[in-house]
């Protein structure tokens, strides 16, 4: 009976030893996997940091492009206004010149009419 108990105890001891060895092996493997995952996490974090910096740079570039575009659009609108104003000034100058010529012609006609009236009154 004692032999059976000892044999059972030894069998249990061997089972426990095998289980401990298996757990130690699993622990070593988990430690390696943890190390690998830690390295991968570090790489991902570093990559994210790089992407964040690039994202900030891209946002700043976009902001600058939008500002430059707004300035170019405003400059083009100002240039158009200047051209239109210049054309209007040219048109106004031509119109005034034409009006001055017409007024001069009307004055001559009025003088002629006045002269004709004066001559008729003297007759």
TIGU-921604 format. One line per 3 residues: number of its first residue (from 0); their letters; for each residue x, z, y of N, C-alpha, C. Coordinates in Angstrom, 2 decimals. Last residue first. Layout:
% residues N
NUM) A) X/Z/Y/X/Z/Y/X/Z/Y  ...
This chain:
% residues 123
122) XXX) -31.35/-91.52/144.28/-31.95/-92.84/144.53/-33.28/-92.61/145.05  -30.66/-88.98/143.70/-30.14/-89.55/144.94/-30.79/-90.89/145.24  -31.78/-88.60/141.22/-32.31/-87.82/142.34/-31.84/-88.40/143.67
119) XXX) -30.19/-90.27/139.76/-31.60/-90.61/139.89/-32.22/-89.88/141.07  -27.79/-88.88/139.91/-27.87/-90.22/140.45/-29.33/-90.62/140.67  -28.49/-86.51/138.55/-28.05/-86.45/139.96/-28.18/-87.83/140.62
116) XXX) -29.01/-87.54/136.02/-30.09/-86.90/136.80/-29.73/-86.85/138.28  -26.45/-88.43/135.33/-27.56/-89.39/135.42/-28.72/-88.81/136.23  -25.12/-85.99/135.35/-24.70/-87.05/136.27/-25.84/-88.05/136.47
113) XXX) -26.49/-84.73/133.30/-26.53/-84.14/134.65/-26.16/-85.20/135.69  -25.77/-86.42/131.21/-27.19/-86.29/131.59/-27.32/-85.72/133.00  -23.00/-85.98/131.22/-23.54/-87.33/131.44/-24.98/-87.27/131.88
110) XXX) -23.00/-83.26/130.71/-22.43/-83.76/131.96/-22.98/-85.14/132.29  -24.14/-83.32/128.13/-24.84/-82.61/129.21/-24.32/-83.07/130.56  -22.16/-84.76/126.81/-23.52/-85.32/126.91/-24.30/-84.66/128.03
107) XXX) -20.05/-82.95/127.07/-19.93/-84.28/127.67/-21.31/-84.92/127.83  -21.14/-80.84/125.62/-20.83/-80.65/127.04/-20.73/-82.00/127.76  -21.25/-82.00/123.08/-22.50/-81.63/123.76/-22.27/-81.44/125.25
104) XXX) -18.51/-82.20/122.56/-19.31/-83.43/122.65/-20.63/-83.14/123.38  -17.87/-79.47/122.47/-17.23/-80.34/123.48/-18.04/-81.63/123.67  -19.40/-78.75/120.30/-19.71/-78.16/121.62/-19.10/-79.01/122.72
101) XXX) -18.08/-80.23/118.32/-19.49/-80.51/118.61/-19.89/-79.97/119.98  -15.57/-78.95/118.41/-15.66/-80.39/118.68/-17.10/-80.75/119.07  -16.37/-76.38/117.65/-15.72/-76.59/118.97/-15.81/-78.06/119.37
98) XXX) -17.33/-76.96/115.08/-18.25/-76.48/116.11/-17.68/-76.67/117.51  -14.94/-77.70/113.81/-16.05/-78.67/113.92/-17.04/-78.26/115.01  -13.61/-75.28/114.01/-13.03/-76.47/114.63/-14.11/-77.52/114.84
95) XXX) -15.31/-73.72/112.46/-15.14/-73.42/113.89/-14.57/-74.62/114.64  -14.92/-74.97/109.98/-16.26/-74.94/110.57/-16.17/-74.68/112.07  -12.20/-74.52/109.58/-12.70/-75.90/109.65/-14.06/-75.94/110.33
92) XXX) -12.29/-71.73/109.52/-11.47/-72.41/110.53/-11.95/-73.85/110.71  -13.89/-71.31/107.27/-14.35/-70.84/108.58/-13.59/-71.53/109.70  -12.22/-72.42/105.32/-13.55/-73.01/105.56/-14.07/-72.59/106.92
89) XXX) -10.09/-70.62/105.57/-9.87/-72.06/105.80/-11.20/-72.74/106.11  -11.42/-68.29/104.89/-10.82/-68.40/106.22/-10.57/-69.86/106.56  -12.14/-68.92/102.28/-13.19/-68.69/103.26/-12.65/-68.82/104.67
86) XXX) -9.60/-69.07/101.21/-10.42/-70.27/101.22/-11.55/-70.13/102.23  -8.89/-66.36/101.57/-8.10/-67.43/102.19/-8.89/-68.72/102.27  -10.79/-65.19/99.94/-10.78/-64.86/101.37/-10.01/-65.94/102.12
83) XXX) -10.00/-66.24/97.48/-11.34/-66.54/97.99/-11.41/-66.28/99.49  -7.43/-65.13/97.34/-7.62/-66.58/97.33/-8.96/-66.97/97.91  -8.06/-62.40/97.40/-7.22/-62.98/98.45/-7.42/-64.49/98.53
80) XXX) -9.57/-62.23/95.06/-10.21/-61.91/96.34/-9.41/-62.51/97.49  -7.59/-62.88/93.20/-8.79/-63.73/93.33/-9.47/-63.51/94.67  -5.93/-60.68/93.63/-5.43/-62.04/93.91/-6.59/-63.02/94.09
77) XXX) -7.59/-58.64/92.76/-7.13/-58.65/94.16/-6.66/-60.04/94.55  -7.80/-59.39/90.08/-9.02/-59.35/90.91/-8.64/-59.38/92.39  -5.14/-59.10/89.32/-5.77/-60.42/89.23/-7.02/-60.47/90.10
74) XXX) -4.84/-56.35/89.71/-4.01/-57.28/90.49/-4.62/-58.68/90.48  -6.66/-55.43/87.81/-6.90/-55.13/89.23/-6.10/-56.10/90.10  -5.39/-56.35/85.49/-6.75/-56.81/85.80/-7.07/-56.59/87.28
71) XXX) -3.00/-54.92/85.67/-2.97/-56.40/85.69/-4.34/-56.95/86.06  -3.99/-52.31/85.44/-3.28/-52.71/86.65/-3.24/-54.24/86.78  -5.11/-52.45/82.87/-5.96/-52.15/84.01/-5.31/-52.58/85.32
68) XXX) -2.75/-52.96/81.42/-3.84/-53.93/81.40/-4.78/-53.72/82.59  -1.35/-50.59/81.89/-0.79/-51.87/82.34/-1.86/-52.94/82.42  -3.14/-48.80/80.63/-2.84/-48.67/82.05/-2.30/-49.98/82.62
65) XXX) -2.99/-49.79/78.00/-4.29/-49.77/78.70/-4.06/-49.68/80.20  -0.28/-49.32/77.49/-0.81/-50.69/77.45/-2.13/-50.78/78.20  -0.21/-46.52/77.67/0.58/-47.33/78.61/0.05/-48.76/78.67
62) XXX) -1.85/-45.90/75.49/-2.22/-45.43/76.82/-1.52/-46.27/77.88  -0.32/-46.99/73.43/-1.65/-47.54/73.71/-2.12/-47.15/75.12  1.91/-45.30/73.59/2.08/-46.73/73.82/0.73/-47.37/74.17
59) XXX) 0.70/-42.87/72.93/1.31/-43.02/74.25/1.50/-44.49/74.60  -0.06/-43.48/70.31/-1.09/-43.13/71.31/-0.54/-43.31/72.72  2.46/-43.87/69.17/1.52/-44.99/69.24/0.41/-44.73/70.27
56) XXX) 3.50/-41.26/69.39/4.17/-42.37/70.08/3.23/-43.56/70.24  1.68/-39.94/67.71/1.77/-39.56/69.13/2.42/-40.68/69.93  2.32/-41.24/65.32/0.96/-41.33/65.85/0.94/-40.99/67.34
53) XXX) 4.94/-40.42/64.94/4.67/-41.84/65.17/3.28/-42.03/65.77  4.44/-37.68/64.51/5.27/-38.11/65.65/5.00/-39.58/65.99  2.87/-37.87/62.20/2.31/-37.26/63.41/3.11/-37.69/64.64
50) XXX) 4.69/-39.00/60.41/3.49/-39.75/60.78/2.86/-39.19/62.06  6.51/-36.87/60.21/6.96/-38.17/60.75/5.75/-38.98/61.22  4.82/-35.00/59.03/5.43/-34.71/60.33/5.89/-36.01/61.00
47) XXX) 4.31/-36.26/56.60/3.21/-36.00/57.54/3.74/-35.74/58.94  6.88/-36.15/55.50/6.27/-37.45/55.79/5.13/-37.29/56.79  7.11/-33.39/55.20/8.06/-34.10/56.05/7.49/-35.46/56.47
44) XXX) 5.04/-32.97/53.36/4.99/-32.32/54.68/5.93/-33.02/55.67  6.01/-34.46/51.18/4.72/-34.83/51.81/4.64/-34.23/53.21  8.34/-33.02/50.62/8.43/-34.43/50.99/7.16/-34.88/51.72
41) XXX) 7.23/-30.53/49.92/8.16/-30.63/51.05/8.26/-32.07/51.55  5.80/-31.36/47.64/5.07/-30.84/48.80/5.95/-30.91/50.05  7.94/-32.05/45.97/6.97/-33.08/46.37/6.18/-32.64/47.61
38) XXX) 9.12/-29.55/45.68/9.88/-30.65/46.28/8.94/-31.74/46.78  7.01/-28.23/44.41/7.51/-27.74/45.70/8.29/-28.84/46.42  6.86/-29.69/42.03/5.75/-29.74/42.98/6.17/-29.26/44.37
35) XXX) 9.33/-28.93/40.91/9.05/-30.34/41.20/7.93/-30.46/42.23  8.89/-26.18/40.68/10.01/-26.67/41.49/9.77/-28.13/41.89  6.75/-26.21/38.92/6.58/-25.63/40.25/7.68/-26.13/41.18
32) XXX) 7.97/-27.33/36.71/6.88/-28.07/37.35/6.65/-27.55/38.77  9.78/-25.24/36.13/10.28/-26.59/36.46/9.22/-27.39/37.21  7.89/-23.22/35.59/8.87/-23.03/36.67/9.45/-24.38/37.11
29) XXX) 6.63/-24.28/33.37/5.86/-24.09/34.60/6.79/-23.91/35.80  8.81/-24.15/31.59/8.24/-25.46/31.93/7.44/-25.35/33.23  9.14/-21.38/31.47/10.25/-22.22/31.93/9.73/-23.57/32.37
26) XXX) 6.61/-20.71/30.39/7.00/-20.21/31.70/8.13/-21.05/32.29  6.76/-21.92/27.89/5.75/-22.40/28.85/6.11/-21.95/30.26  8.80/-20.34/26.83/8.99/-21.78/26.94/8.02/-22.36/27.96
23) XXX) 7.52/-17.85/26.87/8.76/-18.05/27.64/9.02/-19.53/27.86  5.41/-18.40/25.10/5.12/-18.09/26.50/6.35/-18.26/27.38  6.92/-18.77/22.77/6.08/-19.87/23.27/5.75/-19.65/24.75
20) XXX) 8.01/-16.23/22.55/8.90/-17.39/22.71/8.12/-18.58/23.27  5.63/-14.81/22.20/6.49/-14.51/23.35/7.42/-15.70/23.61  4.74/-15.91/19.76/3.91/-16.04/20.97/4.73/-15.79/22.23
17) XXX) 6.81/-15.11/18.08/6.55/-16.55/18.28/5.73/-16.78/19.54  6.44/-12.30/18.29/7.69/-12.92/18.72/7.50/-14.40/19.01  3.86/-12.10/17.18/4.07/-11.70/18.58/5.34/-12.34/19.11
14) XXX) 4.49/-12.97/14.60/3.48/-13.71/15.39/3.67/-13.40/16.87  6.29/-10.99/13.87/6.74/-12.39/13.95/5.78/-13.23/14.77  4.53/-8.80/13.95/5.71/-8.82/14.82/6.24/-10.24/14.99
11) XXX) 2.77/-9.50/11.89/2.27/-9.36/13.27/3.42/-9.43/14.26  4.57/-9.35/9.77/3.88/-10.62/10.06/3.37/-10.61/11.51  5.18/-6.63/9.92/6.23/-7.65/10.15/5.60/-9.00/10.49
8) XXX) 2.69/-5.55/9.31/3.30/-5.24/10.60/4.37/-6.27/10.93  2.37/-6.56/6.71/1.41/-6.93/7.76/1.98/-6.70/9.15  4.54/-5.23/5.50/4.51/-6.69/5.51/3.55/-7.18/6.60
5) XXX) 3.66/-2.63/5.89/4.92/-3.06/6.50/4.94/-4.57/6.60  1.32/-2.72/4.36/1.25/-2.36/5.78/2.51/-2.84/6.51  2.37/-3.34/1.88/1.40/-4.27/2.51/1.31/-4.00/4.00
2) XXX) 3.89/-1.10/1.42/4.54/-2.42/1.50/3.61/-3.41/2.20  1.96/0.82/1.25/2.87/0.86/2.37/3.56/-0.48/2.55  0.82/0.00/-1.17/0.00/0.00/0.00/0.87/0.00/1.25
